């Protein structure tokens, strides 16, 4: 009887709270996946949350595009972010692919390195270990510390496609492997003489040094290396909140945020 009275009291208290107009707990949905475009996605999600206070979209640290595809394919998550196209088998499994913006893949250097323009041939020499000191390319007398990514990395795949010199690149053995985009950025930031690559953002370019390729800056028209950032999901597992968030990338607010980071919206 005492347990019944406590249960009734709890229900009565919950009804009182609802009647008092206290806000319900916000619904949170994770958008899992690639580290590319992370700052952009977080900024768009924050703007959406301000306009739609009942639902929060969280953009957690990277698990990679492959991790997102596995999470969505296995129904572990409902919304993912990827920086590569789906394979035919992935698309056949029912995963939907919605491109939202293009983001440049850029080379970054440690803040202490003032080199801001390298030729494709010089970049090849650096990452292959032929050029080992910054003074060889107009920088200080300091050893170059190369940060590389795994072969499946979206930025590396784009560079191998867009820059002929990179198609047969073999990374120097004296390089550090970064597993995620965040790892690559931290390694460049923490190691004097560091150079690596990641998706571009104007914010990151103010923290590190963004390098032009053959005189073309990452934010310039005609820059050769760009990654398509897309949202992935299964149609039968998303609700109206998720549909509204996906469609929000077409809004003027979201487009303005994307452009402020130096990326390009893909839908009018």
Buried (B, 14 or more C-beta within 10 A) or exposed (E): EEEEEEEEEEEEEEEEEEEEEEEEEEEEBBBBBBBBBBBBBBBBBEBBBEEBEEBBBEBEEBBBBBBBBBBBBEEEBBBBBBBBBBEEEBEEBEBBBEBBBBBBBBBBBBBEBEBEBBBBEBBBBBBBBEBBEBEBBEBEEBEBBBBBBEEEBBBBBBBBEBBEBBEEBEBBEEBBEBEBBBBBBBBBBEBEBBBBBBBBBBEBBEEBBBBBBEEBBBBEEEBBBBBBBBBBBBEEBBEEBBEEBBEBBEBEBBBEBBBEBBBBBBEE
